[in-house]
Amino acid sequence: MKTRVKFTFPAEKVEEPVIYLLGITFDVVTNIRRAEVSDVQGWVVLELEGSEKDIKRGLDWVRSKGVRVDPLGGDIVAG
């Protein structure tokens, strides 16, 4: 499964390796498509690939870390 999401990071989370930990902890491939990061906030548009279960668990974990998660455009068709 592939999906696209936007993470919005508050200032206290900007320097934490949330995307890296999402990938290695939940067996999700992360592909950064766009980003803007400063000292006080940041946002990242990601394509995520993995099993539906792993992606859901991973996104729940990201939210628990205080990062806002917004879905973007539903699933991505491979190709």
KETI-357233 format. One record per residue (C-alpha): residue number from 0; residue in one letter; x, y, z. Coordinates in pm, 1 decimal, m for minus. Each point is the difference from the previous one (the first is absolute). Layout:
! residues N
<seq: NUM	type: A	xx: X	yy: Y	zz: Z>
...
This chain:
! residues 79
<seq: 0	type: M	xx: 0.0	yy: 0.0	zz: 0.0>
<seq: 1	type: K	xx: 113.2	yy: 356.1	zz: m71.0>
<seq: 2	type: T	xx: m143.5	yy: 313.1	zz: 154.0>
<seq: 3	type: R	xx: 91.6	yy: 367.3	zz: 18.9>
<seq: 4	type: V	xx: m5.4	yy: 203.1	zz: 322.4>
<seq: 5	type: K	xx: 116.3	yy: 333.2	zz: 135.6>
<seq: 6	type: F	xx: 176.7	yy: 18.5	zz: 335.7>
<seq: 7	type: T	xx: 1.4	yy: 335.4	zz: 179.9>
<seq: 8	type: F	xx: 261.3	yy: 24.7	zz: 273.4>
<seq: 9	type: P	xx: m20.0	yy: 240.1	zz: 295.6>
<seq: 10	type: A	xx: 324.5	yy: 174.4	zz: 98.6>
<seq: 11	type: E	xx: 88.9	yy: m252.1	zz: 272.3>
<seq: 12	type: K	xx: m19.0	yy: m290.6	zz: m249.8>
<seq: 13	type: V	xx: 185.5	yy: 151.5	zz: m297.4>
<seq: 14	type: E	xx: 335.0	yy: m155.4	zz: 94.3>
<seq: 15	type: E	xx: m131.7	yy: m347.3	zz: 92.3>
<seq: 16	type: P	xx: 57.2	yy: m279.8	zz: m256.4>
<seq: 17	type: V	xx: m371.7	yy: m88.7	zz: m20.2>
<seq: 18	type: I	xx: 2.1	yy: m95.3	zz: m370.6>
<seq: 19	type: Y	xx: 307.6	yy: m219.9	zz: 38.0>
<seq: 20	type: L	xx: m145.4	yy: m175.8	zz: 304.8>
<seq: 21	type: L	xx: m333.2	yy: m50.1	zz: m179.6>
<seq: 22	type: G	xx: 180.6	yy: m181.0	zz: m279.7>
<seq: 23	type: I	xx: 213.3	yy: m232.7	zz: 209.5>
<seq: 24	type: T	xx: m247.2	yy: m66.5	zz: 280.6>
<seq: 25	type: F	xx: m309.3	yy: m70.3	zz: m210.1>
<seq: 26	type: D	xx: 151.6	yy: m140.1	zz: m322.8>
<seq: 27	type: V	xx: m134.0	yy: 292.3	zz: m203.7>
<seq: 28	type: V	xx: 188.2	yy: 143.1	zz: m297.8>
<seq: 29	type: T	xx: 1.4	yy: 380.5	zz: 22.0>
<seq: 30	type: N	xx: 49.9	yy: 219.8	zz: m305.4>
<seq: 31	type: I	xx: 19.4	yy: 373.9	zz: 65.3>
<seq: 32	type: R	xx: m172.0	yy: 188.7	zz: m282.8>
<seq: 33	type: R	xx: 3.6	yy: 357.0	zz: 136.4>
<seq: 34	type: A	xx: 109.8	yy: 167.2	zz: 320.2>
<seq: 35	type: E	xx: 53.3	yy: 329.4	zz: 173.4>
<seq: 36	type: V	xx: 178.1	yy: 5.3	zz: 333.0>
<seq: 37	type: S	xx: 116.6	yy: 284.5	zz: 222.9>
<seq: 38	type: D	xx: 104.5	yy: 30.1	zz: 363.5>
<seq: 39	type: V	xx: m358.0	yy: 63.5	zz: 111.3>
<seq: 40	type: Q	xx: m207.4	yy: m237.6	zz: m212.3>
<seq: 41	type: G	xx: 6.6	yy: m234.0	zz: m293.6>
<seq: 42	type: W	xx: m217.6	yy: m194.9	zz: m237.9>
<seq: 43	type: V	xx: 76.6	yy: m295.6	zz: m223.2>
<seq: 44	type: V	xx: m204.3	yy: m165.9	zz: m274.7>
<seq: 45	type: L	xx: 76.4	yy: m371.8	zz: m8.3>
<seq: 46	type: E	xx: m90.9	yy: m301.2	zz: m206.1>
<seq: 47	type: L	xx: m21.4	yy: m303.8	zz: 225.5>
<seq: 48	type: E	xx: 17.9	yy: m357.2	zz: m124.8>
<seq: 49	type: G	xx: m63.0	yy: m314.3	zz: 202.5>
<seq: 50	type: S	xx: m278.4	yy: m217.2	zz: 126.9>
<seq: 51	type: E	xx: m319.2	yy: 178.0	zz: 99.0>
<seq: 52	type: K	xx: 46.1	yy: m123.9	zz: 357.3>
<seq: 53	type: D	xx: 360.5	yy: 126.4	zz: 26.6>
<seq: 54	type: I	xx: m89.6	yy: 341.2	zz: m145.1>
<seq: 55	type: K	xx: m296.8	yy: 40.6	zz: 237.1>
<seq: 56	type: R	xx: 206.1	yy: m99.9	zz: 304.1>
<seq: 57	type: G	xx: 281.9	yy: 228.4	zz: m110.6>
<seq: 58	type: L	xx: m226.9	yy: 300.6	zz: m52.6>
<seq: 59	type: D	xx: m163.6	yy: m56.8	zz: 338.9>
<seq: 60	type: W	xx: 349.7	yy: 3.7	zz: 152.0>
<seq: 61	type: V	xx: 93.2	yy: 321.8	zz: m184.4>
<seq: 62	type: R	xx: m315.3	yy: 167.8	zz: 136.4>
<seq: 63	type: S	xx: 88.0	yy: m119.7	zz: 350.7>
<seq: 64	type: K	xx: 330.9	yy: 187.0	zz: m37.6>
<seq: 65	type: G	xx: m188.8	yy: 330.0	zz: m42.1>
<seq: 66	type: V	xx: 34.2	yy: 25.5	zz: m377.6>
<seq: 67	type: R	xx: m311.4	yy: 93.2	zz: m197.8>
<seq: 68	type: V	xx: m80.9	yy: m250.1	zz: m277.5>
<seq: 69	type: D	xx: m224.9	yy: 97.6	zz: m291.9>
<seq: 70	type: P	xx: m89.2	yy: m240.1	zz: m284.5>
<seq: 71	type: L	xx: 57.6	yy: 139.8	zz: m349.3>
<seq: 72	type: G	xx: m203.1	yy: m124.4	zz: m292.6>
<seq: 73	type: G	xx: m54.2	yy: m358.5	zz: 111.3>
<seq: 74	type: D	xx: 197.4	yy: m295.1	zz: m131.4>
<seq: 75	type: I	xx: 258.9	yy: 39.0	zz: m273.8>
<seq: 76	type: V	xx: m29.3	yy: m218.8	zz: m306.1>
<seq: 77	type: A	xx: 332.6	yy: m164.7	zz: m76.6>
<seq: 78	type: G	xx: 147.1	yy: 76.7	zz: m338.3>
